[in-house]
Amino acid sequence: MSEVYLNEYATFNDALENIGRFIEEVYNSKRLHSSIGYKSPIKLA
């Protein structure tokens, strides 16, 4: 995951928070979802 290597984190918890945000805001919005015809949610908007 490039998110980990592109940032520096002061603590492990900082990394967990940032990675969680990345998954929710970036990854999940771009990845293909089978339930919506293998399209990304951004493509439907």
mmCIF entry with sequence, helices, sheets and N, C-alpha, C, O atoms, coordinates in Angstrom:
data_MODEL
# 
_entry.id   MODEL 
# 
_entity.id                         1 
_entity.type                       polymer 
_entity.pdbx_number_of_molecules   1 
# 
_entity_poly.entity_id                      1 
_entity_poly.type                           'polypeptide(L)' 
_entity_poly.nstd_linkage                   no 
_entity_poly.nstd_monomer                   no 
_entity_poly.pdbx_seq_one_letter_code       MSEVYLNEYATFNDALENIGRFIEEVYNSKRLHSSIGYKSPIKLA 
_entity_poly.pdbx_seq_one_letter_code_can   MSEVYLNEYATFNDALENIGRFIEEVYNSKRLHSSIGYKSPIKLA 
_entity_poly.pdbx_strand_id                 A 
# 
loop_
_entity_poly_seq.entity_id 
_entity_poly_seq.num 
_entity_poly_seq.mon_id 
_entity_poly_seq.hetero 
1 1  MET n 
1 2  SER n 
1 3  GLU n 
1 4  VAL n 
1 5  TYR n 
1 6  LEU n 
1 7  ASN n 
1 8  GLU n 
1 9  TYR n 
1 10 ALA n 
1 11 THR n 
1 12 PHE n 
1 13 ASN n 
1 14 ASP n 
1 15 ALA n 
1 16 LEU n 
1 17 GLU n 
1 18 ASN n 
1 19 ILE n 
1 20 GLY n 
1 21 ARG n 
1 22 PHE n 
1 23 ILE n 
1 24 GLU n 
1 25 GLU n 
1 26 VAL n 
1 27 TYR n 
1 28 ASN n 
1 29 SER n 
1 30 LYS n 
1 31 ARG n 
1 32 LEU n 
1 33 HIS n 
1 34 SER n 
1 35 SER n 
1 36 ILE n 
1 37 GLY n 
1 38 TYR n 
1 39 LYS n 
1 40 SER n 
1 41 PRO n 
1 42 ILE n 
1 43 LYS n 
1 44 LEU n 
1 45 ALA n 
# 
_struct_asym.id          A 
_struct_asym.entity_id   1 
# 
loop_
_struct_conf.conf_type_id 
_struct_conf.id 
_struct_conf.pdbx_PDB_helix_id 
_struct_conf.beg_label_comp_id 
_struct_conf.beg_label_asym_id 
_struct_conf.beg_label_seq_id 
_struct_conf.pdbx_beg_PDB_ins_code 
_struct_conf.end_label_comp_id 
_struct_conf.end_label_asym_id 
_struct_conf.end_label_seq_id 
_struct_conf.pdbx_end_PDB_ins_code 
_struct_conf.beg_auth_comp_id 
_struct_conf.beg_auth_asym_id 
_struct_conf.beg_auth_seq_id 
_struct_conf.end_auth_comp_id 
_struct_conf.end_auth_asym_id 
_struct_conf.end_auth_seq_id 
_struct_conf.pdbx_PDB_helix_class 
_struct_conf.details 
_struct_conf.pdbx_PDB_helix_length 
HELX_P HELX_P1 AA1 SER A 2  ? TYR A 5  ? SER A 2  TYR A 5  1 ? 4  
HELX_P HELX_P2 AA2 PHE A 12 ? PHE A 22 ? PHE A 12 PHE A 22 1 ? 11 
HELX_P HELX_P3 AA3 ILE A 23 ? TYR A 27 ? ILE A 23 TYR A 27 3 ? 5  
HELX_P HELX_P4 AA4 ASN A 28 ? LYS A 30 ? ASN A 28 LYS A 30 1 ? 3  
HELX_P HELX_P5 AA5 SER A 34 ? ILE A 36 ? SER A 34 ILE A 36 5 ? 3  
HELX_P HELX_P6 AA6 PRO A 41 ? LEU A 44 ? PRO A 41 LEU A 44 1 ? 4  
# 
_struct_conf_type.id          HELX_P 
_struct_conf_type.criteria    ? 
_struct_conf_type.reference   ? 
# 
loop_
_atom_site.group_PDB 
_atom_site.id 
_atom_site.type_symbol 
_atom_site.label_atom_id 
_atom_site.label_alt_id 
_atom_site.label_comp_id 
_atom_site.label_asym_id 
_atom_site.label_entity_id 
_atom_site.label_seq_id 
_atom_site.pdbx_PDB_ins_code 
_atom_site.Cartn_x 
_atom_site.Cartn_y 
_atom_site.Cartn_z 
_atom_site.occupancy 
_atom_site.B_iso_or_equiv 
_atom_site.pdbx_formal_charge 
_atom_site.auth_seq_id 
_atom_site.auth_comp_id 
_atom_site.auth_asym_id 
_atom_site.auth_atom_id 
_atom_site.pdbx_PDB_model_num 
ATOM 1   N N  . MET A 1 1  ? 0.856   -1.172 0.000   1.00 0.00 ? 1  MET A N  1 
ATOM 2   C CA . MET A 1 1  ? 0.000   0.000  0.000   1.00 0.00 ? 1  MET A CA 1 
ATOM 3   C C  . MET A 1 1  ? 0.899   1.231  0.000   1.00 0.00 ? 1  MET A C  1 
ATOM 4   O O  . MET A 1 1  ? 1.707   1.428  0.908   1.00 0.00 ? 1  MET A O  1 
ATOM 5   N N  . SER A 1 2  ? 0.751   2.028  -0.999  1.00 0.00 ? 2  SER A N  1 
ATOM 6   C CA . SER A 1 2  ? 1.598   3.212  -1.119  1.00 0.00 ? 2  SER A CA 1 
ATOM 7   C C  . SER A 1 2  ? 1.329   4.228  -0.016  1.00 0.00 ? 2  SER A C  1 
ATOM 8   O O  . SER A 1 2  ? 2.206   5.026  0.315   1.00 0.00 ? 2  SER A O  1 
ATOM 9   N N  . GLU A 1 3  ? 0.138   4.209  0.552   1.00 0.00 ? 3  GLU A N  1 
ATOM 10  C CA . GLU A 1 3  ? -0.194  5.152  1.615   1.00 0.00 ? 3  GLU A CA 1 
ATOM 11  C C  . GLU A 1 3  ? 0.784   5.044  2.778   1.00 0.00 ? 3  GLU A C  1 
ATOM 12  O O  . GLU A 1 3  ? 1.139   6.054  3.385   1.00 0.00 ? 3  GLU A O  1 
ATOM 13  N N  . VAL A 1 4  ? 1.210   3.860  3.085   1.00 0.00 ? 4  VAL A N  1 
ATOM 14  C CA . VAL A 1 4  ? 2.135   3.642  4.204   1.00 0.00 ? 4  VAL A CA 1 
ATOM 15  C C  . VAL A 1 4  ? 3.512   4.211  3.878   1.00 0.00 ? 4  VAL A C  1 
ATOM 16  O O  . VAL A 1 4  ? 4.139   4.841  4.730   1.00 0.00 ? 4  VAL A O  1 
ATOM 17  N N  . TYR A 1 5  ? 3.976   3.998  2.679   1.00 0.00 ? 5  TYR A N  1 
ATOM 18  C CA . TYR A 1 5  ? 5.328   4.402  2.316   1.00 0.00 ? 5  TYR A CA 1 
ATOM 19  C C  . TYR A 1 5  ? 5.451   5.884  1.968   1.00 0.00 ? 5  TYR A C  1 
ATOM 20  O O  . TYR A 1 5  ? 6.554   6.429  1.996   1.00 0.00 ? 5  TYR A O  1 
ATOM 21  N N  . LEU A 1 6  ? 4.354   6.535  1.644   1.00 0.00 ? 6  LEU A N  1 
ATOM 22  C CA . LEU A 1 6  ? 4.405   7.940  1.254   1.00 0.00 ? 6  LEU A CA 1 
ATOM 23  C C  . LEU A 1 6  ? 4.326   8.904  2.433   1.00 0.00 ? 6  LEU A C  1 
ATOM 24  O O  . LEU A 1 6  ? 4.509   10.108 2.255   1.00 0.00 ? 6  LEU A O  1 
ATOM 25  N N  . ASN A 1 7  ? 4.059   8.397  3.628   1.00 0.00 ? 7  ASN A N  1 
ATOM 26  C CA . ASN A 1 7  ? 3.897   9.244  4.799   1.00 0.00 ? 7  ASN A CA 1 
ATOM 27  C C  . ASN A 1 7  ? 4.802   8.788  5.933   1.00 0.00 ? 7  ASN A C  1 
ATOM 28  O O  . ASN A 1 7  ? 5.199   7.625  6.008   1.00 0.00 ? 7  ASN A O  1 
ATOM 29  N N  . GLU A 1 8  ? 5.116   9.722  6.805   1.00 0.00 ? 8  GLU A N  1 
ATOM 30  C CA . GLU A 1 8  ? 5.833   9.392  8.028   1.00 0.00 ? 8  GLU A CA 1 
ATOM 31  C C  . GLU A 1 8  ? 4.865   9.545  9.189   1.00 0.00 ? 8  GLU A C  1 
ATOM 32  O O  . GLU A 1 8  ? 4.076   10.488 9.231   1.00 0.00 ? 8  GLU A O  1 
ATOM 33  N N  . TYR A 1 9  ? 4.930   8.625  10.119  1.00 0.00 ? 9  TYR A N  1 
ATOM 34  C CA . TYR A 1 9  ? 4.015   8.612  11.248  1.00 0.00 ? 9  TYR A CA 1 
ATOM 35  C C  . TYR A 1 9  ? 4.803   8.689  12.545  1.00 0.00 ? 9  TYR A C  1 
ATOM 36  O O  . TYR A 1 9  ? 5.841   8.043  12.692  1.00 0.00 ? 9  TYR A O  1 
ATOM 37  N N  . ALA A 1 10 ? 4.307   9.482  13.484  1.00 0.00 ? 10 ALA A N  1 
ATOM 38  C CA . ALA A 1 10 ? 4.964   9.626  14.780  1.00 0.00 ? 10 ALA A CA 1 
ATOM 39  C C  . ALA A 1 10 ? 4.746   8.384  15.636  1.00 0.00 ? 10 ALA A C  1 
ATOM 40  O O  . ALA A 1 10 ? 5.639   7.958  16.367  1.00 0.00 ? 10 ALA A O  1 
ATOM 41  N N  . THR A 1 11 ? 3.548   7.807  15.538  1.00 0.00 ? 11 THR A N  1 
ATOM 42  C CA . THR A 1 11 ? 3.233   6.630  16.338  1.00 0.00 ? 11 THR A CA 1 
ATOM 43  C C  . THR A 1 11 ? 2.487   5.619  15.486  1.00 0.00 ? 11 THR A C  1 
ATOM 44  O O  . THR A 1 11 ? 2.005   5.929  14.397  1.00 0.00 ? 11 THR A O  1 
ATOM 45  N N  . PHE A 1 12 ? 2.406   4.412  16.004  1.00 0.00 ? 12 PHE A N  1 
ATOM 46  C CA . PHE A 1 12 ? 1.662   3.363  15.336  1.00 0.00 ? 12 PHE A CA 1 
ATOM 47  C C  . PHE A 1 12 ? 0.188   3.749  15.217  1.00 0.00 ? 12 PHE A C  1 
ATOM 48  O O  . PHE A 1 12 ? -0.435  3.489  14.188  1.00 0.00 ? 12 PHE A O  1 
ATOM 49  N N  . ASN A 1 13 ? -0.366  4.358  16.242  1.00 0.00 ? 13 ASN A N  1 
ATOM 50  C CA . ASN A 1 13 ? -1.768  4.780  16.210  1.00 0.00 ? 13 ASN A CA 1 
ATOM 51  C C  . ASN A 1 13 ? -2.022  5.847  15.151  1.00 0.00 ? 13 ASN A C  1 
ATOM 52  O O  . ASN A 1 13 ? -3.084  5.861  14.530  1.00 0.00 ? 13 ASN A O  1 
ATOM 53  N N  . ASP A 1 14 ? -1.054  6.742  14.938  1.00 0.00 ? 14 ASP A N  1 
ATOM 54  C CA . ASP A 1 14 ? -1.171  7.727  13.858  1.00 0.00 ? 14 ASP A CA 1 
ATOM 55  C C  . ASP A 1 14 ? -1.289  7.017  12.507  1.00 0.00 ? 14 ASP A C  1 
ATOM 56  O O  . ASP A 1 14 ? -2.092  7.404  11.658  1.00 0.00 ? 14 ASP A O  1 
ATOM 57  N N  . ALA A 1 15 ? -0.492  5.990  12.325  1.00 0.00 ? 15 ALA A N  1 
ATOM 58  C CA . ALA A 1 15 ? -0.532  5.225  11.077  1.00 0.00 ? 15 ALA A CA 1 
ATOM 59  C C  . ALA A 1 15 ? -1.883  4.546  10.915  1.00 0.00 ? 15 ALA A C  1 
ATOM 60  O O  . ALA A 1 15 ? -2.472  4.588  9.834   1.00 0.00 ? 15 ALA A O  1 
ATOM 61  N N  . LEU A 1 16 ? -2.382  3.918  11.979  1.00 0.00 ? 16 LEU A N  1 
ATOM 62  C CA . LEU A 1 16 ? -3.679  3.247  11.905  1.00 0.00 ? 16 LEU A CA 1 
ATOM 63  C C  . LEU A 1 16 ? -4.794  4.212  11.544  1.00 0.00 ? 16 LEU A C  1 
ATOM 64  O O  . LEU A 1 16 ? -5.649  3.888  10.719  1.00 0.00 ? 16 LEU A O  1 
ATOM 65  N N  . GLU A 1 17 ? -4.798  5.382  12.144  1.00 0.00 ? 17 GLU A N  1 
ATOM 66  C CA . GLU A 1 17 ? -5.831  6.371  11.851  1.00 0.00 ? 17 GLU A CA 1 
ATOM 67  C C  . GLU A 1 17 ? -5.776  6.825  10.401  1.00 0.00 ? 17 GLU A C  1 
ATOM 68  O O  . GLU A 1 17 ? -6.804  6.909  9.729   1.00 0.00 ? 17 GLU A O  1 
ATOM 69  N N  . ASN A 1 18 ? -4.577  7.115  9.925   1.00 0.00 ? 18 ASN A N  1 
ATOM 70  C CA . ASN A 1 18 ? -4.430  7.607  8.556   1.00 0.00 ? 18 ASN A CA 1 
ATOM 71  C C  . ASN A 1 18 ? -4.768  6.524  7.539   1.00 0.00 ? 18 ASN A C  1 
ATOM 72  O O  . ASN A 1 18 ? -5.388  6.808  6.514   1.00 0.00 ? 18 ASN A O  1 
ATOM 73  N N  . ILE A 1 19 ? -4.370  5.298  7.810   1.00 0.00 ? 19 ILE A N  1 
ATOM 74  C CA . ILE A 1 19 ? -4.666  4.206  6.884   1.00 0.00 ? 19 ILE A CA 1 
ATOM 75  C C  . ILE A 1 19 ? -6.163  3.937  6.861   1.00 0.00 ? 19 ILE A C  1 
ATOM 76  O O  . ILE A 1 19 ? -6.724  3.668  5.798   1.00 0.00 ? 19 ILE A O  1 
ATOM 77  N N  . GLY A 1 20 ? -6.823  4.006  8.022   1.00 0.00 ? 20 GLY A N  1 
ATOM 78  C CA . GLY A 1 20 ? -8.271  3.834  8.069   1.00 0.00 ? 20 GLY A CA 1 
ATOM 79  C C  . GLY A 1 20 ? -8.990  4.899  7.264   1.00 0.00 ? 20 GLY A C  1 
ATOM 80  O O  . GLY A 1 20 ? -9.949  4.604  6.550   1.00 0.00 ? 20 GLY A O  1 
ATOM 81  N N  . ARG A 1 21 ? -8.528  6.142  7.379   1.00 0.00 ? 21 ARG A N  1 
ATOM 82  C CA . ARG A 1 21 ? -9.108  7.238  6.601   1.00 0.00 ? 21 ARG A CA 1 
ATOM 83  C C  . ARG A 1 21 ? -8.891  6.997  5.106   1.00 0.00 ? 21 ARG A C  1 
ATOM 84  O O  . ARG A 1 21 ? -9.802  7.201  4.304   1.00 0.00 ? 21 ARG A O  1 
ATOM 85  N N  . PHE A 1 22 ? -7.700  6.570  4.738   1.00 0.00 ? 22 PHE A N  1 
ATOM 86  C CA . PHE A 1 22 ? -7.395  6.298  3.336   1.00 0.00 ? 22 PHE A CA 1 
ATOM 87  C C  . PHE A 1 22 ? -8.326  5.230  2.769   1.00 0.00 ? 22 PHE A C  1 
ATOM 88  O O  . PHE A 1 22 ? -8.848  5.377  1.665   1.00 0.00 ? 22 PHE A O  1 
ATOM 89  N N  . ILE A 1 23 ? -8.529  4.165  3.524   1.00 0.00 ? 23 ILE A N  1 
ATOM 90  C CA . ILE A 1 23 ? -9.403  3.090  3.056   1.00 0.00 ? 23 ILE A CA 1 
ATOM 91  C C  . ILE A 1 23 ? -10.823 3.600  2.861   1.00 0.00 ? 23 ILE A C  1 
ATOM 92  O O  . ILE A 1 23 ? -11.439 3.330  1.831   1.00 0.00 ? 23 ILE A O  1 
ATOM 93  N N  . GLU A 1 24 ? -11.342 4.324  3.822   1.00 0.00 ? 24 GLU A N  1 
ATOM 94  C CA . GLU A 1 24 ? -12.717 4.819  3.747   1.00 0.00 ? 24 GLU A CA 1 
ATOM 95  C C  . GLU A 1 24 ? -12.905 5.867  2.655   1.00 0.00 ? 24 GLU A C  1 
ATOM 96  O O  . GLU A 1 24 ? -13.866 5.795  1.889   1.00 0.00 ? 24 GLU A O  1 
ATOM 97  N N  . GLU A 1 25 ? -12.000 6.837  2.577   1.00 0.00 ? 25 GLU A N  1 
ATOM 98  C CA . GLU A 1 25 ? -12.192 7.977  1.677   1.00 0.00 ? 25 GLU A CA 1 
ATOM 99  C C  . GLU A 1 25 ? -11.675 7.755  0.261   1.00 0.00 ? 25 GLU A C  1 
ATOM 100 O O  . GLU A 1 25 ? -12.234 8.300  -0.692  1.00 0.00 ? 25 GLU A O  1 
ATOM 101 N N  . VAL A 1 26 ? -10.626 6.969  0.111   1.00 0.00 ? 26 VAL A N  1 
ATOM 102 C CA . VAL A 1 26 ? -10.004 6.835  -1.205  1.00 0.00 ? 26 VAL A CA 1 
ATOM 103 C C  . VAL A 1 26 ? -10.248 5.449  -1.799  1.00 0.00 ? 26 VAL A C  1 
ATOM 104 O O  . VAL A 1 26 ? -10.869 5.315  -2.853  1.00 0.00 ? 26 VAL A O  1 
ATOM 105 N N  . TYR A 1 27 ? -9.757  4.437  -1.120  1.00 0.00 ? 27 TYR A N  1 
ATOM 106 C CA . TYR A 1 27 ? -9.807  3.083  -1.678  1.00 0.00 ? 27 TYR A CA 1 
ATOM 107 C C  . TYR A 1 27 ? -11.235 2.608  -1.927  1.00 0.00 ? 27 TYR A C  1 
ATOM 108 O O  . TYR A 1 27 ? -11.548 2.166  -3.032  1.00 0.00 ? 27 TYR A O  1 
ATOM 109 N N  . ASN A 1 28 ? -12.101 2.690  -0.930  1.00 0.00 ? 28 ASN A N  1 
ATOM 110 C CA . ASN A 1 28 ? -13.467 2.185  -1.084  1.00 0.00 ? 28 ASN A CA 1 
ATOM 111 C C  . ASN A 1 28 ? -14.262 2.946  -2.135  1.00 0.00 ? 28 ASN A C  1 
ATOM 112 O O  . ASN A 1 28 ? -15.182 2.388  -2.733  1.00 0.00 ? 28 ASN A O  1 
ATOM 113 N N  . SER A 1 29 ? -13.927 4.198  -2.366  1.00 0.00 ? 29 SER A N  1 
ATOM 114 C CA . SER A 1 29 ? -14.670 4.955  -3.368  1.00 0.00 ? 29 SER A CA 1 
ATOM 115 C C  . SER A 1 29 ? -14.206 4.661  -4.789  1.00 0.00 ? 29 SER A C  1 
ATOM 116 O O  . SER A 1 29 ? -14.929 4.944  -5.744  1.00 0.00 ? 29 SER A O  1 
ATOM 117 N N  . LYS A 1 30 ? -13.006 4.094  -4.943  1.00 0.00 ? 30 LYS A N  1 
ATOM 118 C CA . LYS A 1 30 ? -12.476 3.823  -6.280  1.00 0.00 ? 30 LYS A CA 1 
ATOM 119 C C  . LYS A 1 30 ? -12.536 2.356  -6.678  1.00 0.00 ? 30 LYS A C  1 
ATOM 120 O O  . LYS A 1 30 ? -12.591 2.029  -7.864  1.00 0.00 ? 30 LYS A O  1 
ATOM 121 N N  . ARG A 1 31 ? -12.526 1.468  -5.679  1.00 0.00 ? 31 ARG A N  1 
ATOM 122 C CA . ARG A 1 31 ? -12.489 0.048  -6.034  1.00 0.00 ? 31 ARG A CA 1 
ATOM 123 C C  . ARG A 1 31 ? -13.805 -0.390 -6.655  1.00 0.00 ? 31 ARG A C  1 
ATOM 124 O O  . ARG A 1 31 ? -14.847 0.224  -6.423  1.00 0.00 ? 31 ARG A O  1 
ATOM 125 N N  . LEU A 1 32 ? -13.751 -1.452 -7.444  1.00 0.00 ? 32 LEU A N  1 
ATOM 126 C CA . LEU A 1 32 ? -14.928 -1.961 -8.114  1.00 0.00 ? 32 LEU A CA 1 
ATOM 127 C C  . LEU A 1 32 ? -15.759 -2.792 -7.144  1.00 0.00 ? 32 LEU A C  1 
ATOM 128 O O  . LEU A 1 32 ? -15.225 -3.616 -6.402  1.00 0.00 ? 32 LEU A O  1 
ATOM 129 N N  . HIS A 1 33 ? -17.063 -2.568 -7.155  1.00 0.00 ? 33 HIS A N  1 
ATOM 130 C CA . HIS A 1 33 ? -17.977 -3.280 -6.264  1.00 0.00 ? 33 HIS A CA 1 
ATOM 131 C C  . HIS A 1 33 ? -18.860 -4.202 -7.100  1.00 0.00 ? 33 HIS A C  1 
ATOM 132 O O  . HIS A 1 33 ? -19.520 -3.758 -8.039  1.00 0.00 ? 33 HIS A O  1 
ATOM 133 N N  . SER A 1 34 ? -18.864 -5.479 -6.754  1.00 0.00 ? 34 SER A N  1 
ATOM 134 C CA . SER A 1 34 ? -19.667 -6.437 -7.521  1.00 0.00 ? 34 SER A CA 1 
ATOM 135 C C  . SER A 1 34 ? -21.161 -6.152 -7.400  1.00 0.00 ? 34 SER A C  1 
ATOM 136 O O  . SER A 1 34 ? -21.921 -6.428 -8.328  1.00 0.00 ? 34 SER A O  1 
ATOM 137 N N  . SER A 1 35 ? -21.588 -5.604 -6.267  1.00 0.00 ? 35 SER A N  1 
ATOM 138 C CA . SER A 1 35 ? -23.016 -5.365 -6.057  1.00 0.00 ? 35 SER A CA 1 
ATOM 139 C C  . SER A 1 35 ? -23.572 -4.243 -6.936  1.00 0.00 ? 35 SER A C  1 
ATOM 140 O O  . SER A 1 35 ? -24.788 -4.106 -7.067  1.00 0.00 ? 35 SER A O  1 
ATOM 141 N N  . ILE A 1 36 ? -22.697 -3.448 -7.534  1.00 0.00 ? 36 ILE A N  1 
ATOM 142 C CA . ILE A 1 36 ? -23.172 -2.368 -8.417  1.00 0.00 ? 36 ILE A CA 1 
ATOM 143 C C  . ILE A 1 36 ? -22.609 -2.545 -9.831  1.00 0.00 ? 36 ILE A C  1 
ATOM 144 O O  . ILE A 1 36 ? -22.297 -1.578 -10.528 1.00 0.00 ? 36 ILE A O  1 
ATOM 145 N N  . GLY A 1 37 ? -22.492 -3.809 -10.224 1.00 0.00 ? 37 GLY A N  1 
ATOM 146 C CA . GLY A 1 37 ? -22.081 -4.110 -11.600 1.00 0.00 ? 37 GLY A CA 1 
ATOM 147 C C  . GLY A 1 37 ? -20.613 -3.889 -11.875 1.00 0.00 ? 37 GLY A C  1 
ATOM 148 O O  . GLY A 1 37 ? -20.245 -3.497 -12.983 1.00 0.00 ? 37 GLY A O  1 
ATOM 149 N N  . TYR A 1 38 ? -19.770 -4.130 -10.897 1.00 0.00 ? 38 TYR A N  1 
ATOM 150 C CA . TYR A 1 38 ? -18.318 -3.982 -11.026 1.00 0.00 ? 38 TYR A CA 1 
ATOM 151 C C  . TYR A 1 38 ? -17.925 -2.573 -11.487 1.00 0.00 ? 38 TYR A C  1 
ATOM 152 O O  . TYR A 1 38 ? -17.064 -2.397 -12.349 1.00 0.00 ? 38 TYR A O  1 
ATOM 153 N N  . LYS A 1 39 ? -18.577 -1.595 -10.893 1.00 0.00 ? 39 LYS A N  1 
ATOM 154 C CA . LYS A 1 39 ? -18.247 -0.195 -11.126 1.00 0.00 ? 39 LYS A CA 1 
ATOM 155 C C  . LYS A 1 39 ? -17.831 0.406  -9.800  1.00 0.00 ? 39 LYS A C  1 
ATOM 156 O O  . LYS A 1 39 ? -18.160 -0.118 -8.737  1.00 0.00 ? 39 LYS A O  1 
ATOM 157 N N  . SER A 1 40 ? -17.109 1.502  -9.870  1.00 0.00 ? 40 SER A N  1 
ATOM 158 C CA . SER A 1 40 ? -16.748 2.195  -8.647  1.00 0.00 ? 40 SER A CA 1 
ATOM 159 C C  . SER A 1 40 ? -17.874 3.160  -8.276  1.00 0.00 ? 40 SER A C  1 
ATOM 160 O O  . SER A 1 40 ? -18.581 3.652  -9.155  1.00 0.00 ? 40 SER A O  1 
ATOM 161 N N  . PRO A 1 41 ? -18.044 3.435  -6.977  1.00 0.00 ? 41 PRO A N  1 
ATOM 162 C CA . PRO A 1 41 ? -19.081 4.388  -6.574  1.00 0.00 ? 41 PRO A CA 1 
ATOM 163 C C  . PRO A 1 41 ? -18.896 5.769  -7.218  1.00 0.00 ? 41 PRO A C  1 
ATOM 164 O O  . PRO A 1 41 ? -19.878 6.473  -7.452  1.00 0.00 ? 41 PRO A O  1 
ATOM 165 N N  . ILE A 1 42 ? -17.676 6.154  -7.501  1.00 0.00 ? 42 ILE A N  1 
ATOM 166 C CA . ILE A 1 42 ? -17.430 7.454  -8.136  1.00 0.00 ? 42 ILE A CA 1 
ATOM 167 C C  . ILE A 1 42 ? -18.022 7.460  -9.550  1.00 0.00 ? 42 ILE A C  1 
ATOM 168 O O  . ILE A 1 42 ? -18.552 8.479  -9.994  1.00 0.00 ? 42 ILE A O  1 
ATOM 169 N N  . LYS A 1 43 ? -17.935 6.340  -10.253 1.00 0.00 ? 43 LYS A N  1 
ATOM 170 C CA . LYS A 1 43 ? -18.476 6.267  -11.616 1.00 0.00 ? 43 LYS A CA 1 
ATOM 171 C C  . LYS A 1 43 ? -19.995 6.394  -11.626 1.00 0.00 ? 43 LYS A C  1 
ATOM 172 O O  . LYS A 1 43 ? -20.570 6.824  -12.625 1.00 0.00 ? 43 LYS A O  1 
ATOM 173 N N  . LEU A 1 44 ? -20.644 6.029  -10.540 1.00 0.00 ? 44 LEU A N  1 
ATOM 174 C CA . LEU A 1 44 ? -22.110 6.107  -10.473 1.00 0.00 ? 44 LEU A CA 1 
ATOM 175 C C  . LEU A 1 44 ? -22.599 7.512  -10.141 1.00 0.00 ? 44 LEU A C  1 
ATOM 176 O O  . LEU A 1 44 ? -23.743 7.859  -10.431 1.00 0.00 ? 44 LEU A O  1 
ATOM 177 N N  . ALA A 1 45 ? -21.739 8.313  -9.539  1.00 0.00 ? 45 ALA A N  1 
ATOM 178 C CA . ALA A 1 45 ? -22.167 9.650  -9.098  1.00 0.00 ? 45 ALA A CA 1 
ATOM 179 C C  . ALA A 1 45 ? -22.300 10.610 -10.259 1.00 0.00 ? 45 ALA A C  1 
ATOM 180 O O  . ALA A 1 45 ? -22.650 11.773 -10.061 1.00 0.00 ? 45 ALA A O  1 
# 
